[in-house]
Amino acid sequence: MDSSDIKNIFGSSVQEIRKAVGLSQEKLAELIGKDKNTINRIGTGVNFVTSDTYASLCNVFNIHPSVLMSEKPHFLLKEHIDYRDKINQLLKTLPAEKLKEIYNILTVMNK
């Protein structure tokens, strides 16, 4: 494996996840403060990213950094999205006082 392989794996993961979450290149570029051409160059493996851009992508996609280095990110992403959907469904059924408890727990976990 060489640096070209790494750029290609990363780029294809970015493209796959971007499409899976329904973002255009333009919207992703806007969200991370880059231009569409930069997103295209990352997605095609021409360019790699700085650690700041890497972090921005992870935050926008709401994923762990390791997912972007996976040749099969859709499996990891699908599981992640499934959990998010299941949690959202459960939250809709809970009374307000339970939602506050869950919010407090998530706030602590996010620190």
C-alpha positions as CSV (number, residue, x, y, z in Angstrom):
1,M,0.0,0.0,0.0
2,D,1.3,3.5,-0.8
3,S,0.0,7.0,-0.3
4,S,-2.0,6.9,-3.5
5,D,-3.9,3.9,-2.2
6,I,-4.6,5.8,1.1
7,K,-5.9,8.8,-0.8
8,N,-8.1,6.6,-3.0
9,I,-9.6,4.7,0.0
10,F,-10.2,8.0,1.9
11,G,-11.7,9.7,-1.2
12,S,-14.0,6.9,-2.1
13,S,-15.2,6.7,1.5
14,V,-15.9,10.5,1.6
15,Q,-17.9,10.1,-1.7
16,E,-19.8,7.1,-0.5
17,I,-20.7,8.6,2.8
18,R,-21.5,12.0,1.3
19,K,-24.0,10.3,-1.1
20,A,-25.4,8.1,1.7
21,V,-26.3,11.0,3.9
22,G,-27.7,13.0,0.9
23,L,-25.2,15.8,0.6
24,S,-24.1,17.3,-2.8
25,Q,-20.5,18.2,-3.3
26,E,-21.5,21.9,-3.1
27,K,-23.3,21.4,0.3
28,L,-20.5,19.4,1.8
29,A,-18.0,22.1,0.6
30,E,-20.1,24.8,2.2
31,L,-20.4,22.8,5.5
32,I,-16.6,22.4,5.8
33,G,-15.6,25.7,4.4
34,K,-14.1,24.5,1.2
35,D,-15.0,24.8,-2.5
36,K,-16.7,22.2,-4.7
37,N,-13.4,21.5,-6.6
38,T,-11.6,20.6,-3.4
39,I,-14.4,18.1,-2.5
40,N,-14.1,16.6,-6.0
41,R,-10.3,16.3,-5.7
42,I,-10.6,14.6,-2.3
43,G,-13.3,12.3,-3.5
44,T,-11.2,11.2,-6.6
45,G,-8.1,10.6,-4.5
46,V,-6.2,13.5,-6.1
47,N,-5.8,15.4,-2.8
48,F,-5.6,14.4,0.8
49,V,-6.8,16.5,3.7
50,T,-5.4,18.4,6.6
51,S,-6.3,17.2,10.1
52,D,-8.6,20.2,10.4
53,T,-10.5,19.2,7.3
54,Y,-10.5,15.5,8.4
55,A,-12.1,16.6,11.7
56,S,-14.6,18.8,9.9
57,L,-15.7,15.8,7.7
58,C,-16.1,13.6,10.7
59,N,-18.2,16.2,12.4
60,V,-20.4,16.8,9.4
61,F,-20.9,13.1,8.8
62,N,-21.1,12.5,12.6
63,I,-18.7,9.5,12.4
64,H,-15.5,8.2,14.0
65,P,-12.4,9.1,12.0
66,S,-11.6,5.4,11.3
67,V,-14.8,5.1,9.2
68,L,-13.2,7.4,6.5
69,M,-10.2,5.0,6.2
70,S,-12.4,2.0,5.7
71,E,-12.7,0.4,2.2
72,K,-16.3,-0.5,3.2
73,P,-17.6,2.5,5.0
74,H,-21.2,1.8,4.1
75,F,-21.3,-1.1,6.5
76,L,-20.1,1.0,9.3
77,L,-22.2,4.0,8.3
78,K,-25.4,1.8,7.9
79,E,-25.0,0.5,11.4
80,H,-24.4,4.0,12.7
81,I,-27.5,5.4,10.8
82,D,-29.6,2.4,12.0
83,Y,-28.8,3.2,15.6
84,R,-29.6,6.9,15.1
85,D,-32.9,6.1,13.5
86,K,-33.8,3.6,16.3
87,I,-32.9,6.2,18.9
88,N,-34.9,8.9,17.2
89,Q,-38.0,6.6,17.1
90,L,-37.6,5.8,20.8
91,L,-37.2,9.4,21.7
92,K,-40.6,10.2,20.1
93,T,-42.3,7.9,22.5
94,L,-40.8,9.2,25.7
95,P,-42.3,11.7,28.1
96,A,-40.6,15.1,28.6
97,E,-39.0,14.3,31.9
98,K,-37.3,11.2,30.4
99,L,-36.1,13.3,27.5
100,K,-34.4,15.7,29.9
101,E,-32.7,12.8,31.7
102,I,-31.4,11.4,28.3
103,Y,-30.3,14.9,27.3
104,N,-28.3,15.2,30.6
105,I,-26.7,11.7,30.0
106,L,-25.7,12.6,26.4
107,T,-24.3,15.9,27.5
108,V,-22.0,14.1,30.0
109,M,-21.0,11.4,27.5
110,N,-20.1,14.1,25.0
111,K,-17.6,15.8,27.2
